[in-house]
Amino acid sequence: MKRFILLAWNVVTGLFVLLLTLWLAGPGISETENSQYNFWYVIILGIWLIGLRLQFNNRFKTMGIIVSLFPLMFYLVITCRAIAY
């Protein structure tokens, strides 16, 4: 049961981080002919993937959960700030 909850948590957070990373790294709405991509957001997806990998090693499971929470919390904070303003 614990393994299923961990897997479901990783799927939900992974989809959230992946979709927001693709959206923020993309060109967005541009009024010029030159579209700009911001690939720095892909680093956030990489951090989440490192945390995912650490979660499936028994020695580093807690560290993996903490590392994978950083991208999720970052996106939740910027989403809440965007809604508030």
Secondary structure, 3 states (H helix, E strand, C coil): CHHHHHHHHHHHHHHHHHHHHHHHHCCCCCCCCCCCCCHHHHHHHHHHHHHHHHHCCHHHHHHHHHHHHHHHHHHHHHHHHHHHC
